[in-house]
Amino acid sequence: MEQPTIEQEVAELRARVRVLEDIEEIRRLRMLYHQHVNIGAFHRVADLYTDDAEFVMGDVAQGRGRAEI
């Protein structure tokens, strides 16, 4: 079995780091979402979504885009 090149190893490590960074960003967004909801800062919740986001909370609430969210 052939040893991977340094370039291949670096590429694999970069990909693995990217996954970990993505996971951490999702954790950060969840934390901010819950903080804003818990203190009633609903106007800040919309800032966590993308411009084309869709929010659905069963029959209670729904919206498309930041303005509706």
N, C-alpha and C positions, 0 to 999 in steps of 0.2 A: 504494500500500500504506500502510495506516494505522500510525502509530507506536504502540507499546504504551504504556499509561499507566504512571505511576510505580508504582501499586498492582500492576499486572500484572508489572512488572519485579521488584518486591520479592518478590512471591509466587513467581516463577520462581527467583530467587536463593535464597530460603529453601528451596525444594525441592531445589535443587542442593547447598546446604550440608548439608541433612539426609542426602542420599545419601553425601556425603563423610564425614560423622560416622558413619554406619552402617558404611561401609567401614573406618574407623579402629577402631571398636569390635570388628569382626570380627577385625581384625589383632591387637588387644590380647588378645582371648580366645584366639586361636590361640597367641600367644606365651606366655601364662600356662599354657595346656594343656601345651605342650611343656616348659616349665620344670618344672612339677609332675611330669610323667612322667619327665623326665630325671633328677630327683633322687630319684625313688621316692616322692614325696608324693602317693600315689594318693587319700588321703582328701580332699585339696584339689581333685582333679579334679572330683568330683561337685558341688562348689559352683559350678562354671562352667555347669552345666546347669539348665534350668528344671525345675519340679516334675513336669511331664508329659513330660519328655524320654525318648527311646528311644535306647539305645546298642547297636549291633551291630558286633562285630568278627569277622565270618565265623563259623566254628565255635568260635572261641577263647573269646569272652565276649559276653554280652548282658545287658541289664537295662532295666527301665522305672522311671522316677522316680529321684530322688536316692538314696534308700535302697538300691536295687539296683545303681545305677551305682557 
